[in-house]
Amino acid sequence: MSRPRVIIADTDADYTIPLQTKFVKEFFDRIDLEIITDGEYFDELFRRPQKAEILIISDSLYDPSLQRHNIANIFLMAEEYEEGADTDGFNLVRLFKYTSVKEIFSEIVGKSAGVLDVGNEEIRGNQIILVTSACGGVGKTTLAMGISACLTRNYKRVLYIGAERLPSFQYMLDNQTCISVPEIYTRLACPDGKVYQDIRHVIRKEIFSYLPPFKAALMSVGLQYSVYEKIAHSAKESGEYDFIVVDAESTFDENKTGLLDLADRVIVVTGQNVGAVCATNAFVSNVNGTDTGKYNFVCNNFDKDGNNALIQPDIVLKFAVNDYIESVPEYIRENIEALSKHESIQKLSFSIM
């Protein structure tokens, strides 16, 4: 059986190299990969009938006549972002060229799983699970801790990181004390790729392992928000955990995009009220690749008898809810052990495993 043919065509060689490296790293000898940076050679090649599973092509080289060739999936790398201009034909997908390479790669592989025959492959190694939301008050931290506890109860090694500028997640823990060792803050002020090993001795455990809260807001202790991304990445590299659950605040900035890029899976928590739904729509408009298997949209505290903006005719959803978490009674919300036994949270956790 012949290997899938993947063509990357762009006259900017500096742009093609990172994407080429990603394909080589993930697929190695399972695909035939061709890189074309010469416009004249490209034109000459496609004067003859061509067959390929994937064509990734820049705006400058694309021509509608390419759709006459036997190409299963064409990915047009657009120079400018155009909302709502996702597709231009049955086999053409338009992507914003200057999104991160990891997100572009995930989008391409997700939409080409059939022709690449990777649909049934398991994700290798440990995973970073980012739990986030587009607005506050939707129960994101409760859900993140419930997932962490449920994964642990199913014999997974879990590290929970409460990624907040002003830590407040500790109210759900028995030991609510903060990190008091001065050298930890000194070390985190200039973190490197081995930062987890430097702070490993302060990691605590209550059902699951977790990074204790800082003694004050990040700006008060001289830390950048990016420190959470570096801790998560370093913890993953250590190989000590099956899952690193990063509970990220709803702020959307370059630090959030860094975490989105780093994560293997993203759980976006929303509610059924108008504010939460509209905020999640705005989130989707600013993130590429939310329709791939990487993203999972969850409606938390769902009340089937309450007003539901997710089905209002005057609101056009830009996302599809994958899971509904039924409303959790107040006495359970602050009990991590009980959360791990909640049926809807267990179901979500099993989908992660």
GIRA-V581487 format. One record per pair of residues at least 12 apart in sequence whose C-alpha atoms are under 10 Angstrom apart, sorted by the first residue. I is the first residue (numbers start at 1). J is the second residue. Records with the same first field share a line. If there is no record, write none. Layout:
# GIRA-V581487
I: J / J
This chain:
# GIRA-V581487
2: 30 / 31 / 32
3: 29 / 30 / 31 / 32 / 33 / 53 / 115 / 116
4: 30 / 31 / 32 / 33 / 51 / 52 / 53 / 54 / 115 / 116 / 117
5: 30 / 31 / 32 / 33 / 34 / 51 / 52 / 53 / 54 / 55 / 71 / 115 / 116
6: 23 / 31 / 32 / 33 / 34 / 35 / 51 / 52 / 53 / 54 / 55 / 56 / 71 / 73 / 116
7: 20 / 32 / 33 / 34 / 35 / 36 / 52 / 53 / 54 / 55 / 56 / 57 / 74
8: 20 / 33 / 34 / 35 / 36 / 37 / 54 / 55 / 56 / 57 / 58 / 75
9: 34 / 35 / 36 / 37 / 38 / 39 / 42 / 55 / 56 / 57 / 58 / 59 / 60 / 61 / 62 / 76 / 77
10: 35 / 36 / 37 / 38 / 39 / 42 / 56 / 57 / 58 / 59 / 60 / 61 / 62 / 77
11: 35 / 36 / 37 / 38 / 39 / 42 / 57 / 58 / 60 / 61
12: 36 / 37 / 38 / 58
13: 35 / 36 / 37 / 38
14: 37
15: 97 / 98 / 101
16: 35 / 36 / 37 / 56 / 57 / 58 / 101
17: 35
18: 101 / 102
19: 56 / 100 / 101 / 102 / 104 / 105
20: 33 / 34 / 35 / 101 / 105
22: 101 / 102 / 105
23: 105 / 109
27: 116 / 118
30: 116 / 117
31: 53 / 116
32: 52 / 53
33: 54
34: 55
35: 56
36: 57
37: 61
38: 61
39: 60 / 61
40: 61
42: 61
43: 61 / 62
46: 65 / 66 / 69
47: 66 / 69
48: 69
49: 66 / 68 / 69 / 70
50: 66 / 68 / 69 / 70 / 71
51: 69 / 70 / 71 / 72
52: 69 / 70 / 71 / 72 / 73 / 74 / 115
53: 70 / 71 / 72 / 73 / 74 / 112 / 114 / 115 / 116
54: 71 / 72 / 73 / 74 / 75 / 91 / 108 / 109 / 112 / 115 / 116
55: 71 / 72 / 73 / 74 / 75 / 76 / 92 / 108
56: 73 / 74 / 75 / 76 / 77 / 92 / 93 / 94 / 95 / 108
57: 74 / 75 / 76 / 77 / 78 / 94 / 97
58: 75 / 76 / 77 / 78 / 79 / 95 / 97
59: 76 / 77 / 78 / 79 / 80 / 94 / 97
60: 76 / 77 / 78 / 79
61: 76
62: 74 / 75 / 76 / 77 / 78
64: 88 / 89 / 92
67: 89 / 90 / 91 / 92
71: 91 / 92
72: 90 / 91 / 92 / 112 / 114 / 115
73: 90 / 91 / 92 / 93 / 108 / 111 / 112 / 115
74: 87 / 89 / 90 / 91 / 92 / 93 / 94 / 108 / 112
75: 87 / 91 / 92 / 93 / 94 / 95 / 104 / 107 / 108 / 111
76: 88 / 92 / 93 / 94 / 95 / 96 / 97
77: 93 / 94 / 95 / 96 / 97 / 98 / 99 / 104
78: 93 / 94 / 95 / 96 / 97 / 98
79: 95 / 96 / 97 / 98
80: 95 / 96 / 97 / 98
81: 94 / 95 / 96 / 97 / 98 / 99 / 286
82: 94 / 95 / 96
83: 96 / 285 / 286
84: 285 / 318
93: 107 / 108 / 111
95: 107 / 108 / 288 / 289
96: 288
99: 257 / 261 / 287 / 288 / 289
100: 257 / 258 / 260 / 261 / 288
101: 261
102: 260 / 261 / 262 / 263 / 264
103: 260 / 261 / 262 / 287 / 288 / 289 / 290 / 292 / 294
104: 288 / 289
105: 289
106: 261 / 264 / 288 / 289 / 290 / 292 / 293 / 294
107: 288 / 289 / 290 / 291 / 292 / 293 / 294
108: 289 / 292
109: 292 / 293
110: 289 / 291 / 292 / 293 / 294
111: 289 / 291 / 292 / 293
123: 264
125: 236 / 237 / 239 / 241 / 242 / 243
126: 157 / 158 / 235 / 236 / 237 / 238 / 239 / 240 / 241 / 242 / 243 / 244 / 264
127: 158 / 232 / 233 / 236 / 239 / 241 / 242 / 243 / 244 / 245 / 262 / 263 / 264 / 265 / 352 / 353
128: 158 / 159 / 232 / 233 / 235 / 236 / 241 / 242 / 243 / 244 / 245 / 246 / 259 / 260 / 262 / 263 / 264 / 265 / 266
129: 144 / 147 / 148 / 160 / 232 / 243 / 244 / 245 / 246 / 247 / 259 / 260 / 262 / 263 / 264 / 265 / 266 / 267 / 294 / 352
130: 144 / 161 / 163 / 244 / 245 / 246 / 247 / 248 / 259 / 260 / 261 / 262 / 263 / 264 / 265 / 266 / 267 / 268 / 295
131: 143 / 144 / 145 / 147 / 162 / 163 / 245 / 246 / 247 / 248 / 249 / 250 / 260 / 263 / 265 / 266 / 267 / 268 / 269 / 296
132: 144 / 163 / 246 / 247 / 248 / 249 / 250 / 251 / 256 / 259 / 260 / 266 / 267 / 268 / 269 / 270 / 297
133: 247 / 248 / 249 / 250 / 251 / 252 / 266 / 267 / 268 / 269 / 270 / 271 / 276 / 279 / 280 / 283 / 297 / 298
134: 249 / 250 / 251 / 252 / 268 / 269 / 270 / 275 / 276 / 277 / 278 / 279 / 280 / 281 / 282 / 283 / 284
135: 249 / 250 / 251 / 252 / 269 / 270 / 271 / 275 / 276 / 277 / 278 / 279 / 280 / 283
136: 249 / 250 / 251 / 269 / 270 / 271 / 276 / 279
137: 250 / 270 / 271 / 276
138: 269 / 270 / 271 / 272 / 273 / 276 / 299 / 300 / 301
139: 269 / 270 / 271 / 299 / 300 / 301 / 328 / 333
140: 247 / 248 / 249 / 250 / 267 / 268 / 269 / 270 / 271 / 298 / 300
141: 162 / 168 / 169 / 172 / 246 / 247 / 248 / 249 / 269 / 333
142: 169 / 172 / 247 / 300 / 328 / 332 / 333 / 334 / 335 / 336 / 339
143: 247 / 267 / 269 / 298 / 300 / 301 / 325 / 328 / 333 / 336 / 339 / 340 / 345 / 348
144: 160 / 161 / 162 / 245 / 246 / 247 / 248 / 267 / 269 / 345 / 349
145: 160 / 161 / 162 / 169 / 172 / 173 / 208 / 210 / 245 / 246 / 247 / 333 / 334 / 335 / 336 / 337 / 339 / 340 / 345
146: 333 / 334 / 335 / 336 / 337 / 338 / 339 / 340 / 341 / 342 / 345 / 346 / 348 / 349
147: 160 / 245 / 336 / 339 / 340 / 341 / 342 / 345 / 346 / 347 / 348 / 349 / 350 / 352
148: 160 / 207 / 208 / 209 / 210 / 243 / 244 / 245 / 246 / 336 / 339 / 340 / 345 / 349
149: 206 / 207 / 208 / 209 / 336 / 337 / 338 / 339 / 340 / 341 / 345 / 346 / 349
150: 207 / 208 / 336 / 337 / 338 / 339 / 340 / 341 / 342 / 345 / 346 / 347 / 348 / 349 / 350
151: 207 / 208 / 242 / 243 / 340 / 346 / 349 / 350 / 352 / 353
152: 207 / 208 / 209 / 242 / 243 / 340
153: 207 / 208 / 337 / 340 / 341
154: 340 / 346 / 349 / 350 / 353
155: 242
156: 208 / 241 / 242 / 243 / 353
157: 208 / 209 / 239 / 240 / 241 / 242 / 243 / 244
158: 205 / 207 / 208 / 209 / 210 / 240 / 241 / 242 / 243 / 244 / 245
159: 203 / 204 / 205 / 208 / 209 / 210 / 211 / 232 / 235 / 236 / 240 / 241 / 242 / 243 / 244 / 245 / 246
160: 203 / 204 / 205 / 208 / 209 / 210 / 211 / 212 / 232 / 243 / 244 / 245 / 246 / 247
161: 209 / 210 / 211 / 212 / 213 / 228 / 229 / 231 / 232 / 244 / 245 / 246 / 247 / 248
162: 210 / 211 / 212 / 213 / 214 / 228 / 245 / 246 / 247 / 248 / 249
163: 211 / 213 / 225 / 226 / 227 / 228 / 229 / 232 / 245 / 246 / 247 / 248 / 249
164: 213 / 214 / 217 / 218 / 225 / 228 / 246 / 247 / 248 / 249 / 250 / 251
165: 214 / 216 / 217 / 218 / 219 / 220 / 223 / 224 / 225 / 228 / 248 / 249 / 251
166: 213 / 214 / 215 / 216 / 217 / 218 / 219 / 220 / 249
167: 212 / 213 / 214 / 215 / 216 / 217 / 218
168: 213 / 214 / 217
169: 212 / 213 / 247
170: 212 / 213
171: 334
172: 333 / 334 / 335 / 336
173: 205 / 206 / 212 / 334 / 335 / 336
174: 206 / 335 / 336
175: 204 / 205 / 206 / 212
176: 212 / 213
177: 212 / 213 / 214 / 215
178: 211 / 212 / 213 / 214 / 215 / 216
179: 202 / 203 / 211 / 212 / 213 / 214 / 215 / 216
180: 202 / 212 / 213 / 214 / 215
181: 202 / 215
183: 198 / 199
184: 198 / 199 / 201 / 202 / 214
185: 199 / 214 / 215 / 221 / 222 / 223
186: 221 / 222 / 223
187: 199 / 223
188: 221 / 222 / 223 / 224 / 227 / 228 / 230 / 231
189: 221 / 222 / 223 / 224 / 227
190: 223 / 224 / 227
191: 223 / 226 / 227 / 228 / 230 / 231 / 234
192: 227 / 230 / 231 / 234
193: 230 / 231 / 233 / 234 / 235 / 237
194: 230 / 231 / 233 / 234 / 235 / 237 / 238
195: 227 / 230 / 231 / 232 / 233 / 234 / 235
196: 230 / 231 / 232 / 233 / 234 / 235 / 236 / 237 / 238
197: 231 / 234 / 235 / 238
198: 231
199: 211 / 231
200: 235
206: 336 / 337
207: 336 / 337 / 340
208: 336
209: 241 / 244
210: 244 / 245
211: 231
224: 255
225: 254 / 255 / 256
226: 254 / 255 / 256 / 258 / 259
227: 255
228: 246 / 247 / 248 / 255 / 259
229: 246 / 255 / 256 / 258 / 259 / 260 / 261 / 262 / 263
230: 258 / 259 / 262
231: 244
232: 244 / 245 / 246 / 259 / 262 / 263
233: 259 / 262 / 263
242: 353
243: 264 / 352 / 353
244: 263 / 264
245: 263 / 265 / 266
246: 259 / 263 / 266
247: 267
248: 260
250: 268 / 269 / 279 / 283
252: 283 / 286
257: 286 / 287
260: 287 / 294 / 295
263: 294 / 295
264: 293 / 294 / 295
265: 293 / 294 / 295 / 296 / 352
266: 290 / 293 / 294 / 295 / 296 / 297
267: 294 / 295 / 296 / 297 / 298 / 322 / 348 / 352
268: 280 / 283 / 284 / 290 / 295 / 296 / 297 / 298 / 299 / 300 / 321
269: 296 / 297 / 298 / 299 / 300 / 321 / 323 / 324 / 325
270: 297 / 298 / 299 / 300 / 301 / 302 / 310 / 321 / 324
271: 298 / 299 / 300 / 301 / 302 / 303 / 308 / 309 / 310 / 324 / 325
272: 299 / 300 / 301 / 302 / 303 / 304 / 306 / 307 / 308 / 309 / 310 / 311 / 324
273: 302 / 306 / 307 / 308 / 309 / 310
274: 307 / 308 / 309 / 310 / 312 / 315
275: 309
276: 299 / 309 / 310
277: 299 / 308 / 309 / 310 / 315 / 316 / 317 / 318 / 319
278: 309 / 310 / 315 / 316 / 317 / 318
280: 297 / 317 / 318 / 319
281: 315 / 316 / 317 / 318 / 319
282: 318
283: 318 / 319
284: 317 / 318 / 319
285: 318 / 319
290: 318 / 319 / 320
291: 318 / 319 / 320
295: 319 / 322
296: 319 / 320 / 321 / 322 / 323 / 348 / 352
297: 319 / 320 / 321 / 322 / 323 / 324
298: 320 / 321 / 322 / 323 / 324 / 325 / 348
299: 321 / 322 / 323 / 324 / 325 / 326 / 327
300: 323 / 324 / 325 / 326 / 327 / 328 / 344 / 345
301: 324 / 325 / 326 / 327 / 328 / 329
302: 323 / 324 / 325 / 326 / 327 / 328
303: 324 / 325 / 326 / 327
304: 324 / 326 / 327
322: 348
323: 344 / 345 / 347 / 348 / 351
324: 344 / 345 / 347 / 348
325: 342 / 343 / 344 / 345 / 346 / 347 / 348
326: 342 / 343 / 344 / 345
327: 344
328: 342 / 344 / 345
